[in-house]
């Protein structure tokens, strides 16, 4: 039994069964639908189908991160048991939750001087963040110490790729990420923006692709161009989607055809309610290990 806790936020977008089976603890973000508050508890408080249906019907959604007090309570539950902690946070490029976790650490260090608390900025999100946590669970199970695991994640997190596309631009307009004019033009010409996550953990547009079929092909090409060992890639691959399962399944099929040495089948998850509040329905994201995002 490990003497330290491996922890993340619910925004790693894995299932509760997956988290539990790998011994990964998580703390929940919060979100609101038309003024009613919920915990981002992996689809238990409100199903993903109902959540995205509500968004499609015009519901107002808002999100809030885990605050310092919640982190203090969460971390304390482990420290009282004599456990050290490695907590990996949602990307600071998307949220201030990393700063909240660091503030909680500072408050607790005086109370628990014999315990170790490591906080990592994942520079990752959704099931890419989940893929990172799954890798850390593998290394922990292989015997890595807390310090070795911390060093590994800091040295390797930028090798994790995030590529995604969206077919419904209305939520990007609503969130102010693109103008109404751009949204109208994009919708009229069936533009599907292809985006990725940069070295600072921020989502950056890469290409404007016309048509769903073409963008699906292109996202698979990104893995062919960037994956470790190219087509001989032999690690895990995750996909997440927001009410877009048919398209996610098609991307998974093409990935499995192109990469015969994959470790297991492509794992498909839902984009959770926190990330999904900003993307809306109609998004597919692809995650894999590849060349470094730094300076690319």
C-alpha positions in Angstrom: 0.0 0.0 0.0 1.4 3.4 -1.0 2.2 5.8 1.8 1.1 8.8 -0.3 -2.1 9.9 -2.0 -2.3 10.5 -5.7 -4.9 13.2 -6.3 -6.5 15.3 -9.0 -9.6 17.4 -9.8 -12.8 16.0 -11.2 -12.0 17.8 -14.4 -9.7 14.9 -15.4 -12.9 13.5 -16.9 -12.5 9.8 -16.2 -15.3 7.7 -14.7 -15.6 7.1 -11.0 -14.9 3.4 -11.7 -11.7 4.3 -13.4 -10.5 6.6 -10.6 -11.4 4.0 -8.0 -9.8 1.1 -9.8 -6.5 3.0 -10.2 -6.5 4.4 -6.6 -6.7 8.0 -7.7 -8.5 10.5 -5.4 -10.3 13.5 -6.8 -11.9 16.7 -5.6 -15.0 18.1 -7.3 -15.4 21.4 -9.1 -18.9 23.0 -9.1 -21.2 24.2 -11.9 -24.6 25.8 -12.2 -27.5 25.1 -14.6 -30.0 28.0 -14.7 -29.0 29.1 -11.3 -29.1 25.6 -9.6 -25.7 24.5 -8.2 -24.3 21.0 -8.6 -21.0 19.3 -7.9 -19.0 18.2 -10.9 -19.2 14.6 -9.6 -18.7 12.7 -12.8 -22.3 12.7 -14.0 -24.0 11.6 -10.7 -25.9 14.8 -9.8 -27.0 15.3 -13.4 -26.4 12.9 -16.3 -24.2 14.0 -19.1 -27.1 13.5 -21.6 -29.4 15.7 -19.5 -26.7 18.3 -19.0 -25.9 18.7 -22.8 -29.6 18.5 -23.7 -30.2 21.5 -21.3 -27.4 23.4 -22.9 -28.8 22.7 -26.4 -32.1 24.0 -25.1 -30.6 27.3 -24.0 -29.8 26.7 -20.3 -27.3 29.1 -18.7 -24.3 27.3 -17.3 -21.6 28.6 -15.0 -18.6 26.9 -13.3 -16.6 27.5 -10.1 -13.3 26.0 -9.1 -12.4 24.3 -5.9 -11.6 27.1 -3.4 -8.9 27.2 -0.8 -11.1 26.2 2.1 -12.3 23.1 0.2 -8.7 22.1 -0.5 -7.8 22.6 3.1 -10.6 20.2 4.2 -9.8 17.7 1.4 -6.0 17.6 2.0 -6.5 17.5 5.8 -8.5 14.3 5.5 -5.4 12.5 4.2 -2.8 14.3 6.3 -4.6 13.3 9.5 -4.1 9.7 8.4 -0.3 10.3 8.1 -0.4 10.3 4.3 1.7 12.5 2.0 0.0 14.0 -1.0 0.8 14.5 -4.7 -2.0 16.6 -6.1 -2.0 17.3 -9.9 -4.2 20.3 -10.8 -6.2 21.3 -13.8 -4.1 23.5 -16.2 -3.4 27.0 -14.9 -4.0 28.1 -18.4 -7.7 27.4 -18.0 -8.4 27.9 -14.2 -7.0 29.5 -11.1 -7.5 26.2 -9.2 -3.7 25.5 -9.1 -3.2 28.7 -7.1 -6.0 27.6 -4.6 -4.3 24.3 -4.1 -0.9 26.0 -3.5 -2.5 28.4 -1.0 -4.1 25.4 0.9 -0.7 23.7 1.0 0.9 26.8 2.6 -1.8 26.9 5.3 -1.4 23.2 6.1 2.4 23.0 6.2 2.7 24.6 9.6 0.0 22.3 11.0 1.6 19.2 9.5 5.3 19.8 9.4 6.2 16.1 9.1 4.0 15.6 6.0 4.8 16.3 2.4 2.4 18.1 0.0 3.4 18.4 -3.7 1.2 20.4 -6.0 1.7 20.1 -9.8 0.2 22.3 -12.6 -0.8 19.6 -15.1 -1.0 22.0 -18.1 -3.7 19.5 -19.1 -7.4 19.2 -19.2 -10.3 16.7 -19.7 -9.3 13.1 -20.4 -5.8 14.3 -21.4 -5.5 15.2 -17.8 -7.0 11.8 -17.0 -4.4 10.1 -19.2 -1.7 11.9 -17.3 -3.2 10.6 -14.0 -3.5 7.1 -15.3 0.2 7.1 -16.2 1.2 8.4 -12.8 -0.9 5.5 -11.3 1.1 3.1 -13.4 4.4 4.5 -12.2 3.3 4.5 -8.6 2.3 0.9 -8.9 5.8 0.2 -10.5 7.3 1.4 -7.3 8.1 5.1 -7.9 8.5 7.1 -4.7 6.6 10.3 -4.1 9.6 12.4 -5.1 10.3 10.3 -8.2 6.7 10.7 -9.3 6.8 14.4 -8.8 10.0 14.7 -10.8 8.6 12.5 -13.6 5.4 14.5 -14.0 7.2 17.8 -14.1 9.6 16.5 -16.7 7.1 14.8 -18.9 3.8 16.5 -18.8 4.4 18.5 -21.9 4.7 15.3 -23.9 1.0 14.8 -23.5 -1.0 16.0 -26.6 -4.5 17.5 -26.7 -6.2 17.9 -30.1 -9.9 18.7 -30.4 -12.5 20.0 -32.7 -15.9 21.5 -32.3 -18.8 21.5 -34.7 -21.2 23.8 -32.8 -19.7 27.3 -32.6 -22.7 28.9 -30.8 -21.1 28.3 -27.4 -17.9 29.8 -28.4 -19.8 32.9 -29.4 -21.8 32.8 -26.2 -18.6 32.6 -24.2 -16.9 35.4 -26.1 -14.2 33.3 -27.5 -15.2 34.2 -31.1 -17.2 37.1 -32.5 -20.8 36.7 -33.6 -19.7 37.4 -37.2 -17.1 34.7 -37.1 -19.6 32.3 -35.6 -22.1 33.1 -38.3 -19.6 32.6 -41.1 -18.3 29.5 -39.5 -21.7 28.0 -39.1 -22.7 28.9 -42.7 -19.7 27.3 -44.2 -19.6 24.4 -41.8 -16.3 25.3 -40.3 -15.0 23.0 -37.6 -12.1 24.7 -35.8 -9.2 22.4 -34.8 -7.5 23.4 -31.6 -4.8 22.1 -29.3 -3.2 22.9 -25.9 0.0 24.8 -26.0 3.0 24.6 -23.6 1.3 27.1 -21.2 -1.8 24.9 -20.9 -3.9 27.2 -22.9 -6.3 26.2 -25.7 -5.1 27.6 -29.1 -6.8 27.5 -32.5 -4.7 25.8 -35.1 -6.8 25.4 -38.3 -10.2 26.2 -39.6 -11.4 23.0 -41.3 -14.5 22.9 -43.5 -16.6 19.8 -42.9 -16.9 17.2 -40.2 -15.4 14.4 -42.2 -12.3 16.3 -43.1 -11.7 17.5 -39.5 -12.0 13.9 -38.2 -9.4 12.8 -40.7 -7.1 15.7 -39.8 -7.2 15.0 -36.1 -6.1 11.4 -36.7 -3.3 12.8 -38.9 -2.1 14.9 -35.9 -1.6 11.7 -33.9 0.3 10.2 -36.9 2.5 13.2 -37.1 3.2 13.6 -33.3 2.9 10.3 -31.5 5.9 8.6 -29.9 7.3 6.0 -32.3 4.9 7.3 -35.0 2.6 4.5 -36.2 4.4 2.1 -33.8 2.9 4.0 -30.9 2.3 1.5 -28.1 0.9 3.5 -25.2 -2.7 4.4 -24.3 -5.0 6.7 -26.2 -8.0 8.5 -24.8 -10.9 10.4 -26.4 -13.5 12.5 -24.7 -16.6 14.0 -26.3 -19.6 16.2 -25.4 -22.8 14.5 -26.7 -20.9 13.5 -29.8 -20.5 9.8 -29.4 -20.9 8.7 -33.0 -18.1 11.0 -34.1 -15.9 10.0 -31.1 -16.4 6.3 -32.1 -15.3 7.1 -35.7 -12.1 8.8 -34.5 -11.4 5.8 -32.2 -12.0 3.4 -35.1 -9.5 5.3 -37.3 -6.9 5.5 -34.5 -7.2 1.7 -33.9 -6.8 1.0 -37.6 -3.7 3.3 -37.9 -1.9 2.2 -34.7 -2.0 -1.6 -34.4 0.3 -1.6 -31.3 -1.9 0.5 -29.1 -2.0 -0.5 -25.4 -5.6 -1.5 -25.1 -8.5 -0.1 -27.1 -9.0 3.6 -27.3 -10.8 4.7 -24.2 -13.8 7.0 -24.8 -15.0 9.3 -22.0 -17.5 12.2 -21.6 -16.3 15.7 -21.5 -17.3 16.6 -18.0 -19.7 19.3 -16.9 -17.0 21.8 -16.0 -15.1 21.7 -19.3 -18.4 21.1 -21.2 -19.9 24.3 -19.8 -17.4 26.1 -22.0 -17.3 23.9 -25.1 -21.0 23.0 -25.3 -22.1 19.8 -27.1 -20.5 18.8 -30.4 -16.8 18.5 -29.3 -14.4 15.6 -29.8 -10.9 15.6 -28.1 -8.0 13.2 -28.7 -5.2 12.6 -26.2 -1.9 10.7 -26.6 1.8 10.8 -25.7 4.0 12.4 -28.3 6.8 14.9 -29.0 7.1 17.9 -26.6 4.7 20.7 -26.8 7.4 23.1 -25.7 8.4 25.7 -28.3 6.3 23.9 -31.0 
